[in-house]
Structures are given as structure tokens and as C-alpha cells.
């Protein structure tokens, strides 16, 4: 598959995704960029580490901005997202892996929980097909 076809596929995936799937994609993207940032720090590629961590921050900022603040859970998530952004900034400034690992653990837990909630919602909506 050539690069343009892959980009078109990715673009179509985003355009046709449900809001729930988009949130999952954001979690997965954040995890991906944190891992790239960690690997880049280990390799001494400061520029790539910085760019990857900034991309992860942008994703978490987007997750934060998309919260519906009518729910108590959203207030808790907002605090968690703000903490994660602060830790990513710390990791980026100091080029340390520990803060990135903290965020990676949190983001992975959120992703897994979100995925489970999506599956339960789908079962409730469509039965156990």
C-alpha cells in the first residue's frame, strides 16, 4: 500500500468513526506518541522526543476540551488530564522517562476502561450478537 493510499484510508477511518471510536483513537494516539517520545529520549533524539511529547500533549488537550462538564466524572477527568499534561511538560523539559511512564500508565488504563465501556454499550444496544 503506498503512502497516499494509507493516508486516505486513515482519513476515511476518522471521518466515518463514531464519537466513541474517535475517543479511543485519541487514547491510542496519545499512547503511541508517548512511546515514541520515550524511545527518542533513550536514543538521544531530543528533537523527535520533543515533537512526540508535544503531540501527546495536544491529544490530551483535545480529550480535555471534548469533556461534557454536565457530569461529575468529567470534572474528575479534567483534573486527571491536567495532571497528565503537567507531567508530560515535566518529562519534556527534563527529557526524563519517569513522568512519561506515569502518563502512559494512566492513559493506558483510561483507554482500556473506555474500550470496555464501548463493548458493554454495544452489547446493551445490540444484544449479545
Protein Blocks (a to p, Z undefined) as FASTA:
>chain_A
ZZklmmmmmmmmmmmpcfklmmmmmmmmmmmmmmmmmmmmmnopaklmmmmmmmmmmmmm
mmmmmpcfkbfklmmmmmmmmmmmmmmmmmmmnopaklmmmmmmmmmmmmmmmmmmmmmm
mmmmnopZZ
